[in-house]
Amino acid sequence: MTTPNQAGGAGAPPIRVLIADDQDMVRTGFRFFLDAQPDITVVAEAADGEEAVALARRLRPDVCLLDIRMPRLDGLAATRLLAGPQVADPLRVVVVTTFDLDEYVYGALRGGACGFLLKDSGPTLLAEAVRAAAAGDSLVSPSVTVRLLQHLTAPQPPAAAPRPAAAEPLTDRELDVVRLVALGRTNAEIAAELYVSLSTVKTHLSSVQLKLGARNRVEIAAWAWQHGHAGPRA
């Protein structure tokens, strides 16, 4: 299986993708475009959530593209089963949907998705979301990013309480990295903006994940938004 560090590298195996959508035309369109990419291959399709979960668990694709409204099991439930907090070996899930609703965005990311994309975002952004997920980054449709930030910084009910403060304080440089993650920057963009190497960024992110108890960069971003570290540095 392609690992995040291999994804996109020269000579690396293609990123293996599963597409789950109840509309044949959507699956055909996604497959046509993604299979045309030199670094991506579609290994399976599913027409409902239960089939998607079964195929994903059997094939272990690098990235799962899940629609939200599907029969038998919806995409949010499928995301929790494949990437949720209780999953021992989570897969990388990108939710791709027609429905630009706050509860869907929040539910998908809280359920373990590492990306959220609207179907009208275009094929180029779709491929970028797949590559970002495979590389351990995350991509959220630009049109929902600001509302997502506002939603995550708003007071939450007890069932969705903010993540606790870090068990060990983050360094100034780690906070710089966290701030840029929260603003949607990729690892390469963070490295360029901070004038450090890509390996240095990855080292900082590993340290941050350990200190915060975060499973992925989406949870890092959520922590930043909830603790006031997502805006420009003072």
Order of alpha helices (4+ residues) and beta strands (2+ residues): beta-alpha-beta-alpha-beta-alpha-beta-alpha-beta-alpha-beta-alpha-alpha-alpha-alpha-alpha
